[in-house]
Amino acid sequence: MLTAKEVGELLQLSSRMVKDQAAAGVLPHHRFGKHYRFTRGDVAEIVRLGAAPVKPPRRRVSVEDLARDFRAA
């Protein structure tokens, strides 16, 4: 069994991303209490399906836009 950190290293993702995607049901996994574990078969399935998530691009917001939205609320 592999940890989220180990799977993250294999898939070049953060362990947090792996845990979040497993919790969302995107990645096959096994759960023991609050611990996520992955078999080598789970990892093979993730790779086979191409289910390894891609990080969405961060949205940049200017301070002026943020201040304008804050004042409008």
PQR file with spaces between the fields and no chain letter, atoms N, CA, C, O and H, PARSE charges and radii, in Angstrom:
ATOM       1  N    MET     1       0.844   -1.171    0.000 -0.4000 1.5000
ATOM       2  CA   MET     1       0.000    0.000    0.000 -0.0000 2.0000
ATOM       3  C    MET     1       0.896    1.243    0.000  0.5500 1.7000
ATOM       4  O    MET     1       1.912    1.305    0.693 -0.5500 1.4000
ATOM       5  N    LEU     2       0.490    2.212   -0.789 -0.4000 1.5000
ATOM       6  CA   LEU     2       1.232    3.462   -0.897 -0.0000 2.0000
ATOM       7  C    LEU     2       0.467    4.581   -0.209  0.5500 1.7000
ATOM       8  O    LEU     2      -0.764    4.573   -0.174 -0.5500 1.4000
ATOM       9  H    LEU     2      -0.335    2.162   -1.352  0.4000 1.0000
ATOM      10  N    THR     3       1.195    5.535    0.332 -0.4000 1.5000
ATOM      11  CA   THR     3       0.574    6.705    0.947 -0.0000 2.0000
ATOM      12  C    THR     3       0.275    7.746   -0.124  0.5500 1.7000
ATOM      13  O    THR     3       0.733    7.636   -1.261 -0.5500 1.4000
ATOM      14  H    THR     3       2.195    5.542    0.304  0.4000 1.0000
ATOM      15  N    ALA     4      -0.499    8.756    0.254 -0.4000 1.5000
ATOM      16  CA   ALA     4      -0.794    9.850   -0.674 -0.0000 2.0000
ATOM      17  C    ALA     4       0.492   10.568   -1.079  0.5500 1.7000
ATOM      18  O    ALA     4       0.624   11.014   -2.218 -0.5500 1.4000
ATOM      19  H    ALA     4      -0.871    8.846    1.178  0.4000 1.0000
ATOM      20  N    LYS     5       1.427   10.676   -0.159 -0.4000 1.5000
ATOM      21  CA   LYS     5       2.704   11.328   -0.468 -0.0000 2.0000
ATOM      22  C    LYS     5       3.461   10.539   -1.538  0.5500 1.7000
ATOM      23  O    LYS     5       4.002   11.119   -2.479 -0.5500 1.4000
ATOM      24  H    LYS     5       1.320   10.313    0.767  0.4000 1.0000
ATOM      25  N    GLU     6       3.495    9.225   -1.387 -0.4000 1.5000
ATOM      26  CA   GLU     6       4.205    8.384   -2.355 -0.0000 2.0000
ATOM      27  C    GLU     6       3.531    8.425   -3.728  0.5500 1.7000
ATOM      28  O    GLU     6       4.208    8.487   -4.754 -0.5500 1.4000
ATOM      29  H    GLU     6       3.056    8.754   -0.622  0.4000 1.0000
ATOM      30  N    VAL     7       2.197    8.390   -3.743 -0.4000 1.5000
ATOM      31  CA   VAL     7       1.476    8.480   -5.008 -0.0000 2.0000
ATOM      32  C    VAL     7       1.704    9.847   -5.643  0.5500 1.7000
ATOM      33  O    VAL     7       1.880    9.957   -6.857 -0.5500 1.4000
ATOM      34  H    VAL     7       1.647    8.340   -2.910  0.4000 1.0000
ATOM      35  N    GLY     8       1.699   10.880   -4.818 -0.4000 1.5000
ATOM      36  CA   GLY     8       1.959   12.227   -5.318 -0.0000 2.0000
ATOM      37  C    GLY     8       3.315   12.330   -5.984  0.5500 1.7000
ATOM      38  O    GLY     8       3.460   12.966   -7.028 -0.5500 1.4000
ATOM      39  H    GLY     8       1.556   10.790   -3.832  0.4000 1.0000
ATOM      40  N    GLU     9       4.303   11.703   -5.376 -0.4000 1.5000
ATOM      41  CA   GLU     9       5.642   11.722   -5.963 -0.0000 2.0000
ATOM      42  C    GLU     9       5.653   10.988   -7.308  0.5500 1.7000
ATOM      43  O    GLU     9       6.318   11.428   -8.246 -0.5500 1.4000
ATOM      44  H    GLU     9       4.185   11.186   -4.528  0.4000 1.0000
ATOM      45  N    LEU    10       4.924    9.879   -7.407 -0.4000 1.5000
ATOM      46  CA   LEU    10       4.861    9.129   -8.664 -0.0000 2.0000
ATOM      47  C    LEU    10       4.149    9.924   -9.758  0.5500 1.7000
ATOM      48  O    LEU    10       4.553    9.898  -10.921 -0.5500 1.4000
ATOM      49  H    LEU    10       4.384    9.521   -6.645  0.4000 1.0000
ATOM      50  N    LEU    11       3.082   10.632   -9.368 -0.4000 1.5000
ATOM      51  CA   LEU    11       2.277   11.362  -10.346 -0.0000 2.0000
ATOM      52  C    LEU    11       2.666   12.829  -10.471  0.5500 1.7000
ATOM      53  O    LEU    11       2.056   13.580  -11.232 -0.5500 1.4000
ATOM      54  H    LEU    11       2.755   10.653   -8.424  0.4000 1.0000
ATOM      55  N    GLN    12       3.679   13.228   -9.723 -0.4000 1.5000
ATOM      56  CA   GLN    12       4.152   14.614   -9.701 -0.0000 2.0000
ATOM      57  C    GLN    12       3.050   15.585   -9.272  0.5500 1.7000
ATOM      58  O    GLN    12       2.821   16.618   -9.902 -0.5500 1.4000
ATOM      59  H    GLN    12       4.175   12.618   -9.104  0.4000 1.0000
ATOM      60  N    LEU    13       2.373   15.213   -8.171 -0.4000 1.5000
ATOM      61  CA   LEU    13       1.331   16.040   -7.566 -0.0000 2.0000
ATOM      62  C    LEU    13       1.629   16.187   -6.086  0.5500 1.7000
ATOM      63  O    LEU    13       2.405   15.413   -5.525 -0.5500 1.4000
ATOM      64  H    LEU    13       2.559   14.373   -7.660  0.4000 1.0000
ATOM      65  N    SER    14       1.023   17.167   -5.458 -0.4000 1.5000
ATOM      66  CA   SER    14       1.181   17.289   -4.010 -0.0000 2.0000
ATOM      67  C    SER    14       0.330   16.225   -3.333  0.5500 1.7000
ATOM      68  O    SER    14      -0.667   15.768   -3.893 -0.5500 1.4000
ATOM      69  H    SER    14       0.392   17.796   -5.913  0.4000 1.0000
ATOM      70  N    SER    15       0.723   15.836   -2.140 -0.4000 1.5000
ATOM      71  CA   SER    15      -0.066   14.848   -1.406 -0.0000 2.0000
ATOM      72  C    SER    15      -1.458   15.397   -1.104  0.5500 1.7000
ATOM      73  O    SER    15      -2.424   14.637   -1.059 -0.5500 1.4000
ATOM      74  H    SER    15       1.532   16.207   -1.686  0.4000 1.0000
ATOM      75  N    ARG    16      -1.569   16.699   -0.897 -0.4000 1.5000
ATOM      76  CA   ARG    16      -2.874   17.329   -0.644 -0.0000 2.0000
ATOM      77  C    ARG    16      -3.793   17.161   -1.855  0.5500 1.7000
ATOM      78  O    ARG    16      -4.976   16.855   -1.702 -0.5500 1.4000
ATOM      79  H    ARG    16      -0.784   17.318   -0.933  0.4000 1.0000
ATOM      80  N    MET    17      -3.252   17.360   -3.048 -0.4000 1.5000
ATOM      81  CA   MET    17      -4.037   17.201   -4.273 -0.0000 2.0000
ATOM      82  C    MET    17      -4.509   15.751   -4.412  0.5500 1.7000
ATOM      83  O    MET    17      -5.656   15.500   -4.782 -0.5500 1.4000
ATOM      84  H    MET    17      -2.291   17.609   -3.173  0.4000 1.0000
ATOM      85  N    VAL    18      -3.628   14.809   -4.115 -0.4000 1.5000
ATOM      86  CA   VAL    18      -3.993   13.391   -4.206 -0.0000 2.0000
ATOM      87  C    VAL    18      -5.126   13.090   -3.226  0.5500 1.7000
ATOM      88  O    VAL    18      -6.099   12.428   -3.586 -0.5500 1.4000
ATOM      89  H    VAL    18      -2.697   15.013   -3.815  0.4000 1.0000
ATOM      90  N    LYS    19      -5.002   13.571   -1.997 -0.4000 1.5000
ATOM      91  CA   LYS    19      -6.051   13.337   -0.992 -0.0000 2.0000
ATOM      92  C    LYS    19      -7.362   13.985   -1.398  0.5500 1.7000
ATOM      93  O    LYS    19      -8.421   13.372   -1.264 -0.5500 1.4000
ATOM      94  H    LYS    19      -4.211   14.109   -1.704  0.4000 1.0000
ATOM      95  N    ASP    20      -7.306   15.206   -1.890 -0.4000 1.5000
ATOM      96  CA   ASP    20      -8.518   15.919   -2.315 -0.0000 2.0000
ATOM      97  C    ASP    20      -9.213   15.186   -3.464  0.5500 1.7000
ATOM      98  O    ASP    20     -10.437   15.048   -3.467 -0.5500 1.4000
ATOM      99  H    ASP    20      -6.446   15.704   -1.999  0.4000 1.0000
ATOM     100  N    GLN    21      -8.434   14.718   -4.434 -0.4000 1.5000
ATOM     101  CA   GLN    21      -9.007   14.026   -5.580 -0.0000 2.0000
ATOM     102  C    GLN    21      -9.556   12.660   -5.181  0.5500 1.7000
ATOM     103  O    GLN    21     -10.564   12.214   -5.728 -0.5500 1.4000
ATOM     104  H    GLN    21      -7.440   14.829   -4.432  0.4000 1.0000
ATOM     105  N    ALA    22      -8.902   11.995   -4.234 -0.4000 1.5000
ATOM     106  CA   ALA    22      -9.418   10.720   -3.732 -0.0000 2.0000
ATOM     107  C    ALA    22     -10.731   10.949   -2.990  0.5500 1.7000
ATOM     108  O    ALA    22     -11.686   10.194   -3.175 -0.5500 1.4000
ATOM     109  H    ALA    22      -8.083   12.358   -3.789  0.4000 1.0000
ATOM     110  N    ALA    23     -10.785   11.970   -2.163 -0.4000 1.5000
ATOM     111  CA   ALA    23     -12.002   12.285   -1.410 -0.0000 2.0000
ATOM     112  C    ALA    23     -13.158   12.626   -2.341  0.5500 1.7000
ATOM     113  O    ALA    23     -14.313   12.330   -2.034 -0.5500 1.4000
ATOM     114  H    ALA    23     -10.009   12.583   -2.012  0.4000 1.0000
ATOM     115  N    ALA    24     -12.851   13.247   -3.475 -0.4000 1.5000
ATOM     116  CA   ALA    24     -13.879   13.616   -4.457 -0.0000 2.0000
ATOM     117  C    ALA    24     -14.301   12.420   -5.304  0.5500 1.7000
ATOM     118  O    ALA    24     -15.243   12.524   -6.089 -0.5500 1.4000
ATOM     119  H    ALA    24     -11.913   13.487   -3.724  0.4000 1.0000
ATOM     120  N    GLY    25     -13.617   11.290   -5.156 -0.4000 1.5000
ATOM     121  CA   GLY    25     -13.961   10.101   -5.922 -0.0000 2.0000
ATOM     122  C    GLY    25     -13.325   10.027   -7.294  0.5500 1.7000
ATOM     123  O    GLY    25     -13.678    9.166   -8.100 -0.5500 1.4000
ATOM     124  H    GLY    25     -12.851   11.206   -4.519  0.4000 1.0000
ATOM     125  N    VAL    26     -12.393   10.921   -7.566 -0.4000 1.5000
ATOM     126  CA   VAL    26     -11.726   10.939   -8.869 -0.0000 2.0000
ATOM     127  C    VAL    26     -10.665    9.849   -8.943  0.5500 1.7000
ATOM     128  O    VAL    26     -10.497    9.222   -9.990 -0.5500 1.4000
ATOM     129  H    VAL    26     -12.107   11.621   -6.911  0.4000 1.0000
ATOM     130  N    LEU    27      -9.955    9.616   -7.857 -0.4000 1.5000
ATOM     131  CA   LEU    27      -8.885    8.625   -7.829 -0.0000 2.0000
ATOM     132  C    LEU    27      -9.314    7.401   -7.028  0.5500 1.7000
ATOM     133  O    LEU    27      -9.848    7.543   -5.927 -0.5500 1.4000
ATOM     134  H    LEU    27     -10.092   10.125   -7.007  0.4000 1.0000
ATOM     135  N    PRO    28      -9.088    6.194   -7.564 -0.5600 1.5000
ATOM     136  CA   PRO    28      -9.382    4.983   -6.792  0.2800 2.0000
ATOM     137  C    PRO    28      -8.448    4.898   -5.590  0.5500 1.7000
ATOM     138  O    PRO    28      -7.260    5.207   -5.696 -0.5500 1.4000
ATOM     139  N    HIS    29      -8.985    4.482   -4.457 -0.4000 1.5000
ATOM     140  CA   HIS    29      -8.196    4.438   -3.227 -0.0000 2.0000
ATOM     141  C    HIS    29      -8.873    3.544   -2.195  0.5500 1.7000
ATOM     142  O    HIS    29      -9.975    3.042   -2.415 -0.5500 1.4000
ATOM     143  H    HIS    29      -9.949    4.232   -4.371  0.4000 1.0000
ATOM     144  N    HIS    30      -8.207    3.358   -1.086 -0.4000 1.5000
ATOM     145  CA   HIS    30      -8.761    2.665    0.071 -0.0000 2.0000
ATOM     146  C    HIS    30      -8.604    3.611    1.252  0.5500 1.7000
ATOM     147  O    HIS    30      -7.610    4.327    1.365 -0.5500 1.4000
ATOM     148  H    HIS    30      -7.312    3.765   -0.907  0.4000 1.0000
ATOM     149  N    ARG    31      -9.590    3.602    2.120 -0.4000 1.5000
ATOM     150  CA   ARG    31      -9.546    4.528    3.241 -0.0000 2.0000
ATOM     151  C    ARG    31      -9.540    3.731    4.539  0.5500 1.7000
ATOM     152  O    ARG    31     -10.347    2.821    4.726 -0.5500 1.4000
ATOM     153  H    ARG    31     -10.398    3.020    2.029  0.4000 1.0000
ATOM     154  N    PHE    32      -8.631    4.081    5.422 -0.4000 1.5000
ATOM     155  CA   PHE    32      -8.534    3.473    6.735 -0.0000 2.0000
ATOM     156  C    PHE    32      -8.614    4.603    7.741  0.5500 1.7000
ATOM     157  O    PHE    32      -7.622    5.281    8.008 -0.5500 1.4000
ATOM     158  H    PHE    32      -7.976    4.821    5.271  0.4000 1.0000
ATOM     159  N    GLY    33      -9.808    4.805    8.301 -0.4000 1.5000
ATOM     160  CA   GLY    33     -10.008    5.966    9.163 -0.0000 2.0000
ATOM     161  C    GLY    33      -9.884    7.212    8.321  0.5500 1.7000
ATOM     162  O    GLY    33     -10.608    7.377    7.339 -0.5500 1.4000
ATOM     163  H    GLY    33     -10.614    4.255    8.083  0.4000 1.0000
ATOM     164  N    LYS    34      -8.971    8.092    8.696 -0.4000 1.5000
ATOM     165  CA   LYS    34      -8.757    9.281    7.881 -0.0000 2.0000
ATOM     166  C    LYS    34      -7.523    9.179    6.988  0.5500 1.7000
ATOM     167  O    LYS    34      -7.069   10.178    6.430 -0.5500 1.4000
ATOM     168  H    LYS    34      -8.383    7.958    9.494  0.4000 1.0000
ATOM     169  N    HIS    35      -6.988    7.978    6.859 -0.4000 1.5000
ATOM     170  CA   HIS    35      -5.792    7.765    6.048 -0.0000 2.0000
ATOM     171  C    HIS    35      -6.164    7.204    4.681  0.5500 1.7000
ATOM     172  O    HIS    35      -6.945    6.258    4.578 -0.5500 1.4000
ATOM     173  H    HIS    35      -7.357    7.167    7.313  0.4000 1.0000
ATOM     174  N    TYR    36      -5.602    7.790    3.645 -0.4000 1.5000
ATOM     175  CA   TYR    36      -5.802    7.318    2.279 -0.0000 2.0000
ATOM     176  C    TYR    36      -4.630    6.416    1.914  0.5500 1.7000
ATOM     177  O    TYR    36      -3.469    6.764    2.130 -0.5500 1.4000
ATOM     178  H    TYR    36      -4.968    8.559    3.729  0.4000 1.0000
ATOM     179  N    ARG    37      -4.952    5.255    1.356 -0.4000 1.5000
ATOM     180  CA   ARG    37      -3.914    4.341    0.896 -0.0000 2.0000
ATOM     181  C    ARG    37      -4.266    3.887   -0.513  0.5500 1.7000
ATOM     182  O    ARG    37      -5.435    3.778   -0.880 -0.5500 1.4000
ATOM     183  H    ARG    37      -5.895    4.972    1.180  0.4000 1.0000
ATOM     184  N    PHE    38      -3.222    3.627   -1.290 -0.4000 1.5000
ATOM     185  CA   PHE    38      -3.380    3.276   -2.691 -0.0000 2.0000
ATOM     186  C    PHE    38      -2.575    2.021   -2.977  0.5500 1.7000
ATOM     187  O    PHE    38      -1.403    1.923   -2.614 -0.5500 1.4000
ATOM     188  H    PHE    38      -2.271    3.715   -0.992  0.4000 1.0000
ATOM     189  N    THR    39      -3.217    1.061   -3.633 -0.4000 1.5000
ATOM     190  CA   THR    39      -2.480   -0.129   -4.051 -0.0000 2.0000
ATOM     191  C    THR    39      -1.774    0.197   -5.363  0.5500 1.7000
ATOM     192  O    THR    39      -2.077    1.196   -6.014 -0.5500 1.4000
ATOM     193  H    THR    39      -4.169    1.140   -3.928  0.4000 1.0000
ATOM     194  N    ARG    40      -0.849   -0.646   -5.731 -0.4000 1.5000
ATOM     195  CA   ARG    40      -0.197   -0.449   -7.024 -0.0000 2.0000
ATOM     196  C    ARG    40      -1.225   -0.581   -8.152  0.5500 1.7000
ATOM     197  O    ARG    40      -1.098    0.064   -9.193 -0.5500 1.4000
ATOM     198  H    ARG    40      -0.603   -1.458   -5.201  0.4000 1.0000
ATOM     199  N    GLY    41      -2.239   -1.415   -7.939 -0.4000 1.5000
ATOM     200  CA   GLY    41      -3.323   -1.535   -8.910 -0.0000 2.0000
ATOM     201  C    GLY    41      -4.116   -0.239   -9.041  0.5500 1.7000
ATOM     202  O    GLY    41      -4.523    0.134  -10.141 -0.5500 1.4000
ATOM     203  H    GLY    41      -2.342   -1.939   -7.093  0.4000 1.0000
ATOM     204  N    ASP    42      -4.339    0.454   -7.906 -0.4000 1.5000
ATOM     205  CA   ASP    42      -5.018    1.750   -7.944 -0.0000 2.0000
ATOM     206  C    ASP    42      -4.219    2.745   -8.791  0.5500 1.7000
ATOM     207  O    ASP    42      -4.775    3.467   -9.619 -0.5500 1.4000
ATOM     208  H    ASP    42      -4.009    0.151   -7.012  0.4000 1.0000
ATOM     209  N    VAL    43      -2.911    2.764   -8.564 -0.4000 1.5000
ATOM     210  CA   VAL    43      -2.050    3.692   -9.302 -0.0000 2.0000
ATOM     211  C    VAL    43      -2.055    3.336  -10.786  0.5500 1.7000
ATOM     212  O    VAL    43      -2.106    4.225  -11.636 -0.5500 1.4000
ATOM     213  H    VAL    43      -2.460    2.178   -7.891  0.4000 1.0000
ATOM     214  N    ALA    44      -2.001    2.041  -11.103 -0.4000 1.5000
ATOM     215  CA   ALA    44      -2.040    1.609  -12.501 -0.0000 2.0000
ATOM     216  C    ALA    44      -3.359    2.033  -13.146  0.5500 1.7000
ATOM     217  O    ALA    44      -3.381    2.456  -14.302 -0.5500 1.4000
ATOM     218  H    ALA    44      -1.960    1.319  -10.412  0.4000 1.0000
ATOM     219  N    GLU    45      -4.450    1.919  -12.403 -0.4000 1.5000
ATOM     220  CA   GLU    45      -5.758    2.332  -12.931 -0.0000 2.0000
ATOM     221  C    GLU    45      -5.807    3.838  -13.151  0.5500 1.7000
ATOM     222  O    GLU    45      -6.362    4.300  -14.148 -0.5500 1.4000
ATOM     223  H    GLU    45      -4.432    1.575  -11.464  0.4000 1.0000
ATOM     224  N    ILE    46      -5.238    4.602  -12.238 -0.4000 1.5000
ATOM     225  CA   ILE    46      -5.192    6.062  -12.387 -0.0000 2.0000
ATOM     226  C    ILE    46      -4.437    6.429  -13.666  0.5500 1.7000
ATOM     227  O    ILE    46      -4.880    7.276  -14.442 -0.5500 1.4000
ATOM     228  H    ILE    46      -4.787    4.227  -11.428  0.4000 1.0000
ATOM     229  N    VAL    47      -3.312    5.790  -13.869 -0.4000 1.5000
ATOM     230  CA   VAL    47      -2.497    6.072  -15.056 -0.0000 2.0000
ATOM     231  C    VAL    47      -3.219    5.600  -16.317  0.5500 1.7000
ATOM     232  O    VAL    47      -3.240    6.310  -17.322 -0.5500 1.4000
ATOM     233  H    VAL    47      -2.952    5.102  -13.239  0.4000 1.0000
ATOM     234  N    ARG    48      -3.813    4.401  -16.268 -0.4000 1.5000
ATOM     235  CA   ARG    48      -4.509    3.847  -17.432 -0.0000 2.0000
ATOM     236  C    ARG    48      -5.661    4.739  -17.875  0.5500 1.7000
ATOM     237  O    ARG    48      -5.855    4.968  -19.069 -0.5500 1.4000
ATOM     238  H    ARG    48      -3.796    3.824  -15.451  0.4000 1.0000
ATOM     239  N    LEU    49      -6.413    5.234  -16.922 -0.4000 1.5000
ATOM     240  CA   LEU    49      -7.568    6.080  -17.244 -0.0000 2.0000
ATOM     241  C    LEU    49      -7.181    7.521  -17.526  0.5500 1.7000
ATOM     242  O    LEU    49      -7.995    8.315  -17.998 -0.5500 1.4000
ATOM     243  H    LEU    49      -6.256    5.049  -15.952  0.4000 1.0000
ATOM     244  N    GLY    50      -5.940    7.849  -17.234 -0.4000 1.5000
ATOM     245  CA   GLY    50      -5.538    9.240  -17.381 -0.0000 2.0000
ATOM     246  C    GLY    50      -6.267   10.116  -16.378  0.5500 1.7000
ATOM     247  O    GLY    50      -6.511   11.295  -16.631 -0.5500 1.4000
ATOM     248  H    GLY    50      -5.279    7.204  -16.851  0.4000 1.0000
ATOM     249  N    ALA    51      -6.613    9.532  -15.234 -0.4000 1.5000
ATOM     250  CA   ALA    51      -7.407   10.245  -14.227 -0.0000 2.0000
ATOM     251  C    ALA    51      -6.565   11.125  -13.319  0.5500 1.7000
ATOM     252  O    ALA    51      -7.099   11.785  -12.427 -0.5500 1.4000
ATOM     253  H    ALA    51      -6.415    8.574  -15.028  0.4000 1.0000
ATOM     254  N    ALA    52      -5.270   11.141  -13.532 -0.4000 1.5000
ATOM     255  CA   ALA    52      -4.446   12.021  -12.714 -0.0000 2.0000
ATOM     256  C    ALA    52      -4.873   13.454  -12.996  0.5500 1.7000
ATOM     257  O    ALA    52      -4.802   13.908  -14.138 -0.5500 1.4000
ATOM     258  H    ALA    52      -4.837   10.604  -14.255  0.4000 1.0000
ATOM     259  N    PRO    53      -5.314   14.164  -11.974 -0.5600 1.5000
ATOM     260  CA   PRO    53      -5.850   15.508  -12.193  0.2800 2.0000
ATOM     261  C    PRO    53      -4.792   16.504  -12.636  0.5500 1.7000
ATOM     262  O    PRO    53      -3.610   16.376  -12.315 -0.5500 1.4000
ATOM     263  N    VAL    54      -5.240   17.475  -13.367 -0.4000 1.5000
ATOM     264  CA   VAL    54      -4.371   18.565  -13.786 -0.0000 2.0000
ATOM     265  C    VAL    54      -4.718   19.760  -12.921  0.5500 1.7000
ATOM     266  O    VAL    54      -5.890   20.092  -12.746 -0.5500 1.4000
ATOM     267  H    VAL    54      -6.200   17.579  -13.628  0.4000 1.0000
ATOM     268  N    LYS    55      -3.706   20.399  -12.388 -0.4000 1.5000
ATOM     269  CA   LYS    55      -3.958   21.558  -11.534 -0.0000 2.0000
ATOM     270  C    LYS    55      -4.574   22.679  -12.356  0.5500 1.7000
ATOM     271  O    LYS    55      -4.044   23.045  -13.405 -0.5500 1.4000
ATOM     272  H    LYS    55      -2.754   20.130  -12.530  0.4000 1.0000
ATOM     273  N    PRO    56      -5.702   23.231  -11.882 -0.5600 1.5000
ATOM     274  CA   PRO    56      -6.292   24.349  -12.613  0.2800 2.0000
ATOM     275  C    PRO    56      -5.415   25.587  -12.480  0.5500 1.7000
ATOM     276  O    PRO    56      -4.766   25.775  -11.450 -0.5500 1.4000
ATOM     277  N    PRO    57      -5.386   26.428  -13.501 -0.5600 1.5000
ATOM     278  CA   PRO    57      -4.570   27.641  -13.390  0.2800 2.0000
ATOM     279  C    PRO    57      -5.152   28.575  -12.336  0.5500 1.7000
ATOM     280  O    PRO    57      -6.368   28.667  -12.172 -0.5500 1.4000
ATOM     281  N    ARG    58      -4.281   29.252  -11.639 -0.4000 1.5000
ATOM     282  CA   ARG    58      -4.732   30.209  -10.634 -0.0000 2.0000
ATOM     283  C    ARG    58      -5.268   31.449  -11.306  0.5500 1.7000
ATOM     284  O    ARG    58      -4.725   31.921  -12.305 -0.5500 1.4000
ATOM     285  H    ARG    58      -3.293   29.177  -11.772  0.4000 1.0000
ATOM     286  N    ARG    59      -6.339   31.968  -10.748 -0.4000 1.5000
ATOM     287  CA   ARG    59      -6.932   33.195  -11.278 -0.0000 2.0000
ATOM     288  C    ARG    59      -6.311   34.372  -10.548  0.5500 1.7000
ATOM     289  O    ARG    59      -6.353   34.437   -9.320 -0.5500 1.4000
ATOM     290  H    ARG    59      -6.780   31.585   -9.937  0.4000 1.0000
ATOM     291  N    ARG    60      -5.751   35.278  -11.278 -0.4000 1.5000
ATOM     292  CA   ARG    60      -5.129   36.454  -10.662 -0.0000 2.0000
ATOM     293  C    ARG    60      -6.146   37.584  -10.596  0.5500 1.7000
ATOM     294  O    ARG    60      -6.848   37.870  -11.566 -0.5500 1.4000
ATOM     295  H    ARG    60      -5.716   35.226  -12.276  0.4000 1.0000
ATOM     296  N    VAL    61      -6.209   38.212   -9.443 -0.4000 1.5000
ATOM     297  CA   VAL    61      -7.125   39.328   -9.219 -0.0000 2.0000
ATOM     298  C    VAL    61      -6.307   40.502   -8.719  0.5500 1.7000
ATOM     299  O    VAL    61      -5.477   40.354   -7.823 -0.5500 1.4000
ATOM     300  H    VAL    61      -5.639   37.980   -8.655  0.4000 1.0000
ATOM     301  N    SER    62      -6.542   41.661   -9.296 -0.4000 1.5000
ATOM     302  CA   SER    62      -5.802   42.843   -8.856 -0.0000 2.0000
ATOM     303  C    SER    62      -6.356   43.321   -7.514  0.5500 1.7000
ATOM     304  O    SER    62      -7.507   43.045   -7.176 -0.5500 1.4000
ATOM     305  H    SER    62      -7.216   41.782  -10.024  0.4000 1.0000
ATOM     306  N    VAL    63      -5.548   44.023   -6.771 -0.4000 1.5000
ATOM     307  CA   VAL    63      -5.958   44.576   -5.482 -0.0000 2.0000
ATOM     308  C    VAL    63      -7.110   45.556   -5.676  0.5500 1.7000
ATOM     309  O    VAL    63      -8.019   45.619   -4.848 -0.5500 1.4000
ATOM     310  H    VAL    63      -4.612   44.247   -7.046  0.4000 1.0000
ATOM     311  N    GLU    64      -7.076   46.316   -6.760 -0.4000 1.5000
ATOM     312  CA   GLU    64      -8.144   47.283   -7.038 -0.0000 2.0000
ATOM     313  C    GLU    64      -9.486   46.566   -7.243  0.5500 1.7000
ATOM     314  O    GLU    64     -10.507   46.995   -6.705 -0.5500 1.4000
ATOM     315  H    GLU    64      -6.338   46.265   -7.433  0.4000 1.0000
ATOM     316  N    ASP    65      -9.483   45.477   -8.018 -0.4000 1.5000
ATOM     317  CA   ASP    65     -10.711   44.716   -8.230 -0.0000 2.0000
ATOM     318  C    ASP    65     -11.222   44.105   -6.932  0.5500 1.7000
ATOM     319  O    ASP    65     -12.425   44.093   -6.674 -0.5500 1.4000
ATOM     320  H    ASP    65      -8.654   45.129   -8.455  0.4000 1.0000
ATOM     321  N    LEU    66     -10.313   43.607   -6.129 -0.4000 1.5000
ATOM     322  CA   LEU    66     -10.678   43.030   -4.846 -0.0000 2.0000
ATOM     323  C    LEU    66     -11.297   44.088   -3.938  0.5500 1.7000
ATOM     324  O    LEU    66     -12.310   43.831   -3.287 -0.5500 1.4000
ATOM     325  H    LEU    66      -9.335   43.617   -6.339  0.4000 1.0000
ATOM     326  N    ALA    67     -10.700   45.264   -3.891 -0.4000 1.5000
ATOM     327  CA   ALA    67     -11.222   46.354   -3.062 -0.0000 2.0000
ATOM     328  C    ALA    67     -12.585   46.809   -3.575  0.5500 1.7000
ATOM     329  O    ALA    67     -13.478   47.095   -2.776 -0.5500 1.4000
ATOM     330  H    ALA    67      -9.877   45.473   -4.420  0.4000 1.0000
ATOM     331  N    ARG    68     -12.757   46.880   -4.880 -0.4000 1.5000
ATOM     332  CA   ARG    68     -14.035   47.300   -5.475 -0.0000 2.0000
ATOM     333  C    ARG    68     -15.136   46.276   -5.111  0.5500 1.7000
ATOM     334  O    ARG    68     -16.245   46.657   -4.734 -0.5500 1.4000
ATOM     335  H    ARG    68     -12.032   46.648   -5.528  0.4000 1.0000
ATOM     336  N    ASP    69     -14.816   44.994   -5.229 -0.4000 1.5000
ATOM     337  CA   ASP    69     -15.790   43.939   -4.871 -0.0000 2.0000
ATOM     338  C    ASP    69     -16.121   43.998   -3.387  0.5500 1.7000
ATOM     339  O    ASP    69     -17.268   43.782   -2.997 -0.5500 1.4000
ATOM     340  H    ASP    69     -13.915   44.685   -5.535  0.4000 1.0000
ATOM     341  N    PHE    70     -15.126   44.289   -2.560 -0.4000 1.5000
ATOM     342  CA   PHE    70     -15.344   44.363   -1.117 -0.0000 2.0000
ATOM     343  C    PHE    70     -16.268   45.523   -0.771  0.5500 1.7000
ATOM     344  O    PHE    70     -17.168   45.387    0.058 -0.5500 1.4000
ATOM     345  H    PHE    70     -14.194   44.465   -2.876  0.4000 1.0000
ATOM     346  N    ARG    71     -16.039   46.660   -1.413 -0.4000 1.5000
ATOM     347  CA   ARG    71     -16.894   47.844   -1.165 -0.0000 2.0000
ATOM     348  C    ARG    71     -18.321   47.623   -1.642  0.5500 1.7000
ATOM     349  O    ARG    71     -19.267   48.113   -1.026 -0.5500 1.4000
ATOM     350  H    ARG    71     -15.308   46.770   -2.087  0.4000 1.0000
ATOM     351  N    ALA    72     -18.481   46.882   -2.745 -0.4000 1.5000
ATOM     352  CA   ALA    72     -19.810   46.644   -3.314 -0.0000 2.0000
ATOM     353  C    ALA    72     -20.635   45.706   -2.429  0.5500 1.7000
ATOM     354  O    ALA    72     -21.865   45.745   -2.468 -0.5500 1.4000
ATOM     355  H    ALA    72     -17.713   46.484   -3.246  0.4000 1.0000
ATOM     356  N    ALA    73     -19.983   44.882   -1.649 -0.4000 1.5000
ATOM     357  CA   ALA    73     -20.689   43.911   -0.803 -0.0000 2.0000
ATOM     358  C    ALA    73     -21.180   44.506    0.436  0.5500 1.7000
ATOM     359  O    ALA    73     -21.793   43.817    1.251 -0.5500 1.4000
ATOM     360  H    ALA    73     -18.984   44.850   -1.617  0.4000 1.0000
